[in-house]
């Protein structure tokens, strides 16, 4: 990550950082269900179930870490932004 990306990442919650690290490490497509399963496997507090997972993914998208695969689709599915951070 660049210094600017590191500064933005420093403002993330622990849960958001965990999710971002998983997306960077594992790669692939990420929706709220996959994020919830990650949180459950790691015993990370999820907040209010899928709503929090959706908010975490949306925040990472707003900060530029993720890109939305198909904005027309009702299920928001994201992947790592290849222009930010380590991409797979």
C-alpha positions in Angstrom: 0.0 0.0 0.0 1.1 3.6 -0.6 1.4 6.0 2.3 -2.0 7.6 1.4 -3.6 4.1 1.4 -1.9 3.3 4.8 -3.4 6.6 6.2 -6.9 5.7 5.0 -6.5 2.1 6.3 -5.5 3.5 9.7 -9.0 5.0 10.0 -10.7 1.6 9.5 -12.3 -0.3 12.4 -10.7 -3.6 13.4 -13.5 -5.5 11.7 -13.0 -3.5 8.4 -9.2 -4.1 8.6 -9.8 -7.8 9.1 -12.2 -7.8 6.1 -9.8 -5.8 3.9 -6.9 -8.1 4.8 -9.0 -11.2 3.9 -10.0 -9.7 0.6 -6.3 -8.8 -0.2 -5.1 -12.3 0.9 -7.8 -14.6 -0.4 -9.0 -12.5 -3.4 -12.2 -13.3 -5.4 -15.7 -12.0 -5.1 -17.0 -10.7 -1.8 -20.6 -10.2 -0.7 -22.2 -9.8 2.7 -22.7 -13.6 3.1 -19.0 -14.3 2.5 -18.0 -11.5 4.9 -20.3 -12.9 7.6 -18.8 -16.3 7.2 -15.3 -14.8 7.6 -16.4 -13.0 10.7 -18.0 -16.1 12.2 -14.9 -18.2 11.5 -12.6 -15.6 13.1 -15.0 -14.9 16.0 -15.0 -11.2 15.0 -18.0 -9.3 16.5 -20.3 -8.7 13.6 -22.6 -5.9 14.9 -26.1 -6.4 13.5 -25.6 -9.5 11.3 -25.6 -9.0 7.5 -26.3 -5.2 7.8 -22.9 -4.7 9.3 -21.1 -6.8 6.7 -22.8 -4.8 4.0 -21.8 -1.6 5.6 -18.2 -2.7 6.0 -18.0 -3.7 2.3 -19.7 -0.4 1.3 -17.2 1.6 3.4 -14.2 -0.2 1.8 -15.8 0.5 -1.6 -16.3 4.2 -0.7 -12.6 4.4 0.4 -11.5 2.9 -2.9 -10.2 -0.4 -1.7 -13.0 -2.4 -3.4 -14.8 -2.1 -6.7 -18.4 -3.1 -7.4 -18.5 -5.9 -9.9 -22.0 -5.3 -11.3 -23.8 -2.1 -10.1 -27.1 -3.3 -11.8 -27.2 -6.5 -9.7 -29.3 -6.3 -6.5 -26.7 -8.2 -4.5 -23.7 -6.0 -4.0 -20.6 -8.1 -4.9 -17.2 -6.6 -4.7 -13.6 -7.4 -5.5 -10.3 -5.8 -4.6 -9.5 -2.7 -6.5 -6.4 -3.7 -8.5 -5.1 -0.1 -8.5 -5.0 -0.1 -4.7 -3.0 -2.5 -2.6 -2.0 -6.0 -3.3 -4.4 -7.5 -6.0 -5.1 -11.1 -6.8 
